Amino acid sequence: MKFFGRTKEIGILREIRSVADKSAQFTVVTGRRRVGKTELIRKAFEGTPYLYFFVARRSEKELCASFQEEISNKLGEFLPGEQSRFRDIFKWVLVYSCEHPLTLVIDEFQDFKRCDPAIFSEMQRDWDEFHSRAKINLVVCGSANTLMNRIFRDDKEPLFGRQSAFLKVAPLPVSTLKRILRAHNPSFTPSDLLALYAITGGVAKYVAVLMDRGAVTSEKMVNAAVCDGSILVEEGKSSLIEEFGKDYGIYFSILSAIARGVTERGQIENAVGAGALGGYLQRLEKDYEIIVRRQPLFAKSLAKNLRYAIGDNFYNFWFRFIAGHSAAVELGAFDRLRTLIRRDWSVFTGFALERYFAAKLSETGRYTRLGGWWDRKGESEIDLIAEDEIGRTATFYEVKLDAKRFSPSE
């Protein structure tokens, strides 16, 4: 699939690069796994030479050998001897940039912690010494949110406060999803677009997987997402187990419950059967940024009538249909699993439709608050409210998949 969108992010990165010709810049690029951070960086800097260091899970000596090769290929420069410490290569690049402005991209930056945690302290020392003279555009990129936030936002960490810009790459907006689907299926239906949004949530890699396989209708998207060999089947597990560590079982149980529609804290604790879960819920919200706390718009108390939701559409899909039916996945019973998905599809996409229109309204930039409203008993509910606090207006929306179910009088 060709590159779509990201005009704003590309502009930001290119502007930073131009500033770096006069004074050193240190940009941190984060975002959830598969969202397209690396492709964004490549697109922003295409046509101009830059060094690209990928922090693979290898020894520091092996990494340094690959970094030396990159320097030789891109700059035609040879570092003396065999370098086995990243600090020496990083210092060389900083000194070189004092006379030759350049861009250095370090991808999967957080994995230096596996290699040698002292690397961050060594980088801080050399950055502090040389950045006032260097003309370097340093871009570090990472997909482990908790680690990247800790490295740069924890005041006890050596690189705290060293960055000059922090760019968080979000999933593709609904307007871009529409362009992508139109390019691959000019006669797409609203149901096709909703399926693409509900399954992928705009995560670039997942969108590309479906488009490259010709899954351009709702039916084909479900078939391609849930089949033998689909990367999406294992994606939730592979992307989150490492983040969650040894407690991943509890986190998975919480997320599976929320995906099934268990949204209040007491209900979640009963469903999981693991006692008080306040700490886990807080970490899922604040550290991992996977769930969101929802409260009725205009509510006076910040602690009452709360509901939890999975903020990431793909994880919502995965925990609802894949994690919740792991036995069927293990047996390879994908036909049965797809039948189950189709049975529950209207309920699942009904909630996704509310999110779709909230995202669509957010893109307009005309509103200061978006949300819903419900009473404490759960008997009355407003699907979507768009408020403009400056213009002092609020618009109320009822969101329905089936127009026949909408009643203006109600």
Secondary structure, DSSP 8 states (H G I E B T S, - for coil): ------HHHHHHHHHHHHHHTTS-EEEEEE-STTSSHHHHHHHHHTTS--EEEE--SS-HHHHHHHHHHHHHHHH----SS----HHHHHHHHHHHHTTS-EEEEEETGGGHHHH-THHHHHHHHHHHHHTTT--EEEEEEES-HHHHHHHHH-TTSTTTT--SEEEE-----HHHHHHHHHHH-TT--HHHHHHHHHHHTT-HHHHHHHHHTT--SHHHHHHHHSSTT-HHHHHHHHHHHHHHGGGHHHHHHHHHHHHTT--SHHHHHHHHTSS--HHHHHHHHHTS--EEEE--TT-S-SSSS-EEEES-HHHHHIIIIIGGGHHHHHHT-HHHHHHHHHHHHHHHHHHHHHHHHHHHHHHHT--SEEEEEE-TTSS-EEEEEEEETTTTEEEEE---SSGGG--S--
